[in-house]
Amino acid sequence: MIEVVDLFSGAGGLTFGFQNTIKNNKFVSRNDFNIRFANEFNHDAAEAFRQNYPRVTMIEEDIANIDEQFLKSKGISSKRVDIVIGGPPCQSFSTVGKRQYDKRAKMYREYRRILSFIQPKMFVFENVYGLLTMKNEQNGPIIRNVKESFKDLSSFGDVHGYSVYTELLNAKDYGVPQNRERVFLIGVRNDLNIEFEWSFPEKCTSENPFNLRDAIGDLPSLGNNDRADQYVEDPQTDYQILMRGNQDQLFNHVSRNHGQRLQKIIAALKEGQGKNDINRMVEDGILDKDLYLTSGYNNTYGRLWWDRPSTTITNNLSTPSSLRCIHPEQNRALTAREGARIQSFPDNYKFVGGLQAINTQIGNAVPPILSIHLANRIKNFFKENKL
């Protein structure tokens, strides 16, 4: 049994692969990893984690308060942990919008601090690409060299160093219907007798990755401010079959109430069109002048494409003014369930809180199917090196 600690767990997207795998196009439980405890500060996300992983100890606490004495007071041993996994909040590091060196940006230091006293054999650290280029208040990089930062933990005392491997993984290359790039750092403790070096999981998707229709094409049509609680047709693709499983009731398939102006903008868009197309139609006299869009990026107010993987899902997955998230043919933004499908959460996965809280749990997660590929590769790495 491989012992795991999960930090910044959110609702459990990265956890998923260490508790489940896929056999015969079905999600099934696995027993080769034991999650000793998980940590999450946000109450709704922590509660969602509890509901999906009731056997895992959830510590709902500011990570800054967690040390060896704290864990001991909870009856949790910090010794002989094999892997620490997790991804600190990434919004501060994003290359989209204004980046800020705030408390969230400093959370990677808390991750390093936990590593320093747990001293796992391996760690998995996930974040956005912008982590590598983020600047601090003194205009210096947060991490001058991302590998060196995690190799050297000497600032936290007498601890083992790590060999660190870095790779930019795209979820669409691993069976997820989403173009989502994230940086993964894998650390392997230097004092281990390693015969076979770490290598990231091989891409498993052909030149034709799953597209948006593969992912959500079976979900019921909705209008503005609408909802559906039942499926109305059978799943049409292997991906839809996998997502639906034995689920017979539909949850979180609720559309937002868009104002009249936004409804007019959405109705004018064809598949793949967005902000620039709206403004062109206004300039050409096709649309009223009051529909001209002066804010947002080029990919905002955009319809998705049926025959492509989705663009990156974020916690604004139902907000057209924030990113491309309008349904390819229905006049509305994506629902939370559609976002969850695109992220590869199965339909029986539970989320907690209001719409924004749920969208945040979905948008901040590591796609569960990608986490399965990582967990499978880690299991084989431990087996190859007899760890």
Backbone hydrogen bonds, N-H to C=O, Kabsch-Sander energy under -0.5 kcal/mol:
donor,donor_aa,acceptor,acceptor_aa,energy
2,I,32,D,-2.3
3,E,1,M,-0.6
4,V,34,N,-3.1
5,V,83,I,-2.2
6,D,37,F,-2.2
7,L,5,V,-0.6
7,L,85,I,-3.0
9,S,39,N,-2.4
12,G,9,S,-1.7
16,F,12,G,-1.7
17,G,13,G,-0.6
17,G,14,L,-0.6
18,F,15,T,-1.7
19,Q,16,F,-1.6
20,N,16,F,-1.8
21,T,28,V,-2.7
23,K,26,K,-2.6
26,K,23,K,-0.8
28,V,21,T,-2.7
30,R,19,Q,-2.0
34,N,2,I,-2.9
36,R,4,V,-3.1
36,R,34,N,-0.9
37,F,4,V,-0.7
38,A,57,T,-2.6
39,N,6,D,-2.2
40,E,59,I,-1.7
46,A,42,N,-2.5
47,E,43,H,-2.6
48,A,44,D,-2.4
49,F,45,A,-2.4
50,R,46,A,-2.3
51,Q,47,E,-2.2
52,N,48,A,-1.7
53,Y,49,F,-2.6
56,V,53,Y,-1.8
59,I,38,A,-3.3
59,I,57,T,-0.6
60,E,58,M,-0.8
61,E,59,I,-1.3
65,N,62,D,-2.3
66,I,63,I,-1.6
67,D,65,N,-0.6
71,L,67,D,-2.4
72,K,68,E,-2.3
73,S,69,Q,-2.1
74,K,70,F,-0.9
74,K,71,L,-0.7
75,G,72,K,-1.5
76,I,71,L,-2.8
82,D,3,E,-1.1
83,I,3,E,-2.2
84,V,122,M,-1.6
85,I,5,V,-3.0
86,G,124,V,-1.0
87,G,7,L,-0.7
93,F,90,C,-1.3
94,S,90,C,-0.8
94,S,91,Q,-0.8
97,G,95,T,-0.6
102,D,100,Q,-1.6
106,K,102,D,-1.0
106,K,103,K,-0.5
107,M,104,R,-1.5
108,Y,105,A,-0.5
109,R,106,K,-1.5
110,E,106,K,-0.7
111,Y,107,M,-1.9
112,R,108,Y,-2.0
113,R,109,R,-2.2
114,I,110,E,-2.4
115,L,111,Y,-2.2
116,S,112,R,-1.8
117,F,113,R,-1.0
117,F,114,I,-0.7
118,I,114,I,-2.3
119,Q,115,L,-2.7
121,K,81,V,-0.7
122,M,82,D,-2.1
123,F,187,G,-1.8
124,V,84,V,-2.8
125,F,185,L,-2.7
126,E,86,G,-1.7
127,N,183,V,-2.3
131,L,128,V,-1.8
132,L,129,Y,-1.9
133,T,130,G,-1.5
134,M,130,G,-1.1
136,N,140,G,-3.6
139,N,136,N,-2.2
142,I,134,M,-2.1
144,R,142,I,-0.6
149,S,145,N,-2.3
150,F,146,V,-1.1
150,F,147,K,-0.6
151,K,147,K,-1.6
152,D,148,E,-2.3
153,L,151,K,-0.8
156,F,153,L,-2.2
157,G,154,S,-2.0
159,V,157,G,-1.4
162,Y,151,K,-0.8
163,S,188,V,-3.0
164,V,162,Y,-0.5
165,Y,186,I,-3.0
167,E,184,F,-2.0
169,L,167,E,-0.8
169,L,182,R,-2.5
171,A,169,L,-0.5
171,A,180,R,-2.5
172,K,178,Q,-0.6
173,D,170,N,-2.0
174,Y,171,A,-2.1
175,G,172,K,-0.8
176,V,171,A,-1.4
178,Q,176,V,-2.2
179,N,310,S,-3.5
180,R,178,Q,-1.4
182,R,169,L,-2.4
183,V,127,N,-3.0
184,F,167,E,-2.7
185,L,125,F,-3.0
186,I,165,Y,-3.0
186,I,184,F,-0.5
187,G,123,F,-2.3
187,G,185,L,-0.5
188,V,163,S,-2.7
189,R,121,K,-2.8
190,N,161,G,-2.5
192,L,189,R,-1.3
194,I,192,L,-1.6
195,E,193,N,-0.6
197,E,195,E,-0.5
204,C,173,D,-2.3
205,T,173,D,-1.4
212,L,308,R,-2.3
213,R,306,W,-2.1
215,A,211,N,-1.4
216,I,212,L,-2.7
217,G,213,R,-1.9
219,L,216,I,-1.8
225,N,256,R,-2.3
226,D,223,G,-0.7
228,A,253,H,-1.9
241,I,237,T,-2.3
242,L,238,D,-2.5
243,M,239,Y,-2.6
244,R,240,Q,-2.5
245,G,241,I,-2.4
247,Q,244,R,-2.4
250,L,229,D,-2.1
254,V,252,N,-1.2
255,S,226,D,-3.0
258,H,256,R,-1.1
263,Q,259,G,-2.4
264,K,260,Q,-2.1
265,I,261,R,-2.0
266,I,262,L,-2.8
267,A,263,Q,-2.4
268,A,264,K,-1.2
268,A,265,I,-0.5
269,L,265,I,-0.6
269,L,266,I,-1.4
272,G,304,L,-0.7
273,Q,270,K,-2.4
275,K,300,T,-1.8
277,D,274,G,-0.6
278,I,274,G,-1.9
279,N,275,K,-2.4
280,R,276,N,-2.0
281,M,277,D,-2.2
282,V,278,I,-2.0
283,E,279,N,-2.5
284,D,280,R,-2.0
285,G,282,V,-1.4
286,I,281,M,-2.3
287,L,281,M,-1.5
291,L,288,D,-1.7
292,Y,289,K,-1.8
294,T,292,Y,-0.6
300,T,297,Y,-1.8
301,Y,320,P,-3.6
301,Y,323,L,-0.5
302,G,299,N,-0.5
303,R,273,Q,-2.9
304,L,326,I,-2.7
308,R,305,W,-0.7
310,S,177,P,-2.2
317,L,314,T,-1.2
319,T,316,N,-2.3
322,S,319,T,-2.2
323,L,319,T,-1.0
325,C,302,G,-0.7
325,C,323,L,-0.8
326,I,302,G,-2.3
327,H,332,R,-2.5
332,R,330,Q,-2.0
334,L,317,L,-0.7
334,L,325,C,-2.1
337,R,252,N,-2.2
339,G,335,T,-2.4
340,A,336,A,-2.6
341,R,337,R,-2.6
342,I,338,E,-2.5
343,Q,339,G,-1.8
344,S,340,A,-0.9
344,S,341,R,-0.8
345,F,340,A,-2.8
347,D,243,M,-2.9
349,Y,346,P,-2.0
358,I,354,G,-2.6
359,N,355,L,-2.7
360,T,356,Q,-2.2
361,Q,357,A,-2.0
362,I,358,I,-2.1
363,G,359,N,-3.3
364,N,360,T,-2.1
365,A,362,I,-1.1
370,L,367,P,-0.5
371,S,367,P,-2.1
372,I,368,P,-1.8
373,H,369,I,-1.6
374,L,370,L,-1.9
375,A,371,S,-2.7
376,N,372,I,-2.7
377,R,373,H,-2.0
378,I,374,L,-2.4
379,K,375,A,-2.6
380,N,376,N,-2.1
381,F,377,R,-2.2
382,F,378,I,-2.5
383,K,379,K,-2.0
384,E,380,N,-3.1
385,N,381,F,-1.8
386,K,383,K,-0.8
387,L,382,F,-2.3
